[in-house]
Amino acid sequence: MEKSKNTGIGFFEKYLTLWVILCMAVGVLIGKFLPGIPAFLGRFEYANVSIPIAILIWLMIYPMMLKVDFQSIKNVGKNPKGLFVTWVTNWLIKPFTMFGIAWLFFFVFFKALIPADLAKDYLAGAILLGAAPCTAMVFVWSHLTKGNAAYTVVQVATNDLIILIAFTPIVAFLLGVGGVTIPWATLILSVVLFVVIPLAGGAITRNYITKKHGLDCFEKSFIPKFGNITITGLLLTLVIIFSFQGDVILNNPLHIVLIAIPLIIQTFLIFFIAYLAGKALKLPYDIAAPAGMIGASNFFELAVAVAISLFGTTSPAALATIVGVLTEVPVMLILVRIANNTKGWFKYE
């Protein structure tokens, strides 16, 4: 019981992988046999962002934002190495390794299984994923690895600013075309929903409770009440996401597996590049772990939205970005476990 008390998640965390698999399966079954539910929820959308999903992601992020001390954000500049690891991994390494790994699998290893035209479309979807580092879900992964909340906010916020500048030219270069358009409304709305609003909400709540009841009450009584909200929000989000994609997943079982293989390899590779770079630079664990998580996970809302706007809703490129959603959560949970089991690597003399 002591472990459950310390983690603040307990029973949910212990069997989280099982809950994730069950929720993914429930979502797919709802999409297949109760299509009216995702059809109804799909009506609540703005700029390609699902409002129900946005609310659930907000619930996931809000408990972590409560822990952010704005004085700690000011101190991030005193240890900028973690930011450099994040920037270099996400923008100078990740898009190009994604391109290389996906090209190798789709055009060489799976040549007999995937026609060339289809392989080109799948590669396009992989490129979109590789050029879009995580914005929202990384707060969940950071929470599960007990990452530095204030530092994670700055890592994510600076990545959002870089996306505004770097996403379009990188995607255009790797796709080999010049006419790539980015849905700015989707990008800006996502940043506001997944960073600005929960951060402001957390700051307002923290300030109010601290002034009224004191910091000790806030940290020891108020924050623990939100222990299971992050995980509950994650599980409900998965049910909705996979209810939207139920038919797509069931109708393309073999190709989903083929697409998933290079995406999974890429995820592990990028995590370890950033994580081990953090160790090499002697970063604290609570900074190195989120740095690895940001690079490994993807801004799938943006990737899916761009794939749909460029290639269409039923395109193979859009399917590839959806597979990114399918593989991300189980793989990221494995990486969370790896990170939690290797904290000892970051104890320096």
N, C-alpha and C positions, 0 to 999 in steps of 0.2 A: 504493500500500500504506500510505502514511503516514496517509491519511484513515481507513482501516479501523482502524488502530491507535488513533487518537484517539477514534473514536466508540465503540469497544468492541463494535460490532455488525457492522460491515463488510458482508459479502456479504448477510446477512439483511436489513439495513437498506436496502441499495441496491435490492433487488427486493421490498421488503415488501408493496407494493400488489399485486403479482402473486401472492405467496404467500397473501395474504388472500383474493383472489378464488378461487384454486384450492381453498383449504380450505373456503370457503363452498360451492363447487360439490360438493366431495367429501362434505361433510356432508349436503347436500340429496339427493344420490344414494344415500348410505347409508340415509337415512330412507325413501327410496322403494323401493329394491330389497333392502335388508337390514334390515327393520324390527325384527328380533329384537335387534339391537345396541342401538339407543336404548331399546327396551322393557326390556332387561336393566339398562342404566345408570339408567333411570328408577326402578328399584326402590330405588336408593340415594338417598333423598330425605328431608329432614326439614324441616318447616315451610315447604314449597314451595321450599326451597333444594336444588339438586342437589349432593350431596357430591362427585362426581367433578369438577364444574365448580369447586366451592369449592377443592378441592385444587390445581387448575391455576391458578386465580386467585392462590392463596397463593404458588405458585411464581413467578408474574409479579411479585408485590409484594415478596417477600422480598429480592431483590437490591437494590432501592431502599432498603428499610428498613435494610440494612447500612450505608448511607451516612449515616444519621441520627445526628448528634451531639446528645445530649440537652442539652448546654450551648447549642447553637444554638436548640433549642426554647424555652429560657428567654429567649432574646434576641428572640423574635418580637414580644413586647410593645413593643419599642423601635421597631418599624416596623409599626403596626397598619393602615396604609392598605390594604394588600393584603387583609387580612381584611374590611375594610369593602366593598371592591369585590366580593369574593366574596359576601358576605351580601346586599348590595343587589341585585346582578344576579340571584342565584338565587331570592330570595324576594319582592322587590318589583317585579321586572320580568319574569323568565322565565315564570312560570305564566300571566301575563296576556297577554303577547305570543303565547305558544303558543295560548291560547284564541282570540285575535283572528285570527291567521294561519290556523289550522285552520278556524275558522268561515267565514272569507272564501272559502277554497278549497272546502270541502265543501258549503256552502249557496249559494254564488254562482257561482264559476267552474266547478265541477263539477256544478251543479244538474241538468243534462240527463243526467249519467252515473251519479249516485248518488241513489237514492230518499231522501226526507227522513228516514224512520225509520233507515235505514242510516247516513246522514250524522250523525245524532244519536249513534249508537253509536260511530262512528269519532271523533267529537269527544270523547267521554268517554275513549276510549283515549289520545288526544293530551293531554288534560288531565292524566291520570295520569302520563304521561311528563314533562310540563312541570313538575309539582310535585315531581319526584324527582331532584334533582341527584346527580351521580355520587359513588359511594363507593369502588369498587374499581378500575375501569379507568383512572381519572384518574392513578393512580400510574404506569401504563404510558405515558400521554401525557406526563406530567411527565418521566419517564425519557428519552423520545425527544427532548424539547426541552431536556434538561439543566437541568430546573427545580431549585429549591432544595428538597432532600428534606425537611429539617426543617420548612420553612414549609408545604410541601404537606401534610404530616401534620396540622399544626394547622388548615389550611384545611378539610381533609376532616373532621377530628374535630369541629370546631365546626359544620359543616353537618349532621353526624349528630345532634348535640344539637338543632339547630333543627328537623330533620325530626320529632323526637319531639313537638314542640309545634305546628309550623305545617302539616304535611302534611295532616292530617285536615280542619281548618277551611278551608284553601284549596281542597282538592278538593271539599268539601261546598258551598262557596260557588259555585264555577265550574260544578259539575254541577247546582246548583239544587235539591239535596236535602239533607236533614238527617241521614239515616241511614247515612252512609258509615262503614264500619268499617275499621280498619287491622289487618292481621295482625301483631300485636306480636311474635310469635315469629319471624316472617320478618325483621322489621326488626332485632330485637336480635341474632339469630343472625348476620345479615349483618355487623353492626357488629363483633361479636366475631371472626368468621372473617376479615374483610377488612381490619380495622384493628388490633384489639387483639393477636391472635395473631402476625401477621407483625411487628408493631412490637416485641413482647416478644422474639420469636425473633431479630430483627435486633440488638436491644440486647444480648441474652445472648451472641450470637456475637461481636459487635464487642468486648465487654468481655473475653471469654475470649481471643480471638486477639491483641488488643492487649497484654494483660498477659503472654501467653506469648511472643509474637514481636516485639512493638513496633508502633507505629502505622505506621511506614514500610512494614513488611512487609504489614500489613493492607491499606493503601491501594494499594500497587503490585503485590502478588503475589496476595493472597487475593481481593479484590473483582473483578479482571479475569477470574477463573475463571468468574464468573457472567454474563459478557457476553451469551451467546446464550440463557440460560435464560428471560429475560423474553419474548423474541420467540417462542421455542418454545412456551412456555406459552400465549401469545396464540393461536397458530395451532391448537394442539390444542383449546383452548377453543372456537374457532369451529367446528371439525369437529363437536364434541359438540352445541353449541347448535343448529346447523342440521340435524343429524341428527334432533333432536327435532321440528323444525318443517318437515321436508321436504314432507310432504303438503299442509300449509297453504299453503306458498309456491307449490307447483306448481298447486294448485287455484284460486288467486286471483291470477293474473298481472296483470290490468288494474287491479284495485282496489289491489293492492300498490303499483303505480306511482303511482296517484292519491293514496294515503295518504302515500307517501314524499316527494312534492313539497313540501308544506307543512312536513314534519318537517325536510327538508334546509335549506329557507330559514330556518327557525327556528334551526337549529344554527349556521349562518353568522352570523346576526344577533346571537345572544347571545354568540358568541365575540368578535366585533368590539366589542360594547358593553363587555365586561369588559376586553378587551385594550387598546383605545384609552383607556379610563378609566385603566388602569394607566399608559399613556404620559402622559396629561394630568396625572396625579398624580406623575409622574417616579419611578415605581417601577422597581426593577431588572428587567431582562428575566427573570431566573430566578424572579421572583415574579409578574410580569404574565402570563407564558405559562401557568403552571398555573392562575391565576385564570380565564383565558379557557377553559381546557380543562374545568374543573370545571363551569362554567355550560353549556358546549356539550354535554357528554356527560350521559347519564342513568343513574339507578339502576334499570336495566331489571328486575333481579330483583324489586324492590319493586313497580314498575309492573305487571309481568305478574302477580304474585301477587295484588295488589289487584283487577286486572281480572277474574281468574278467580274470586276470592271474591265479587265483586259481581255479575258478569254471566254467569259460567260459562266452562268451558274452550273451548267452540266459539263463543263470542260474537264479534261483530264488534269489540267494544271490545278484547277480548284480541288479536284479529288486529292491530289498530292498534298495540298495544304491542310485538308481535312484529316488525312492520315497523320499529319504532324500533331494535330490535336489528340488523335487516338493514342499515339505512342507516348506523348509527353508526360502525362501524369504518372503512369506506372514506372517509367524510366526515371523521372525526377524523384520519386519516392525511394528508388534504389540508391540514387546519388545522395539523397538526404541521409540514408542509413550509412553509406560509406563515409560521408563527412562526419557524422556523429561518432563513428567508430574510430576515426583517425584524429581526433582532437589532440592526442598526445604528440602528433607530429609538430605541433605549433608551440611546444614548450621549449623556449630557448634559454641557453645558459646566460 
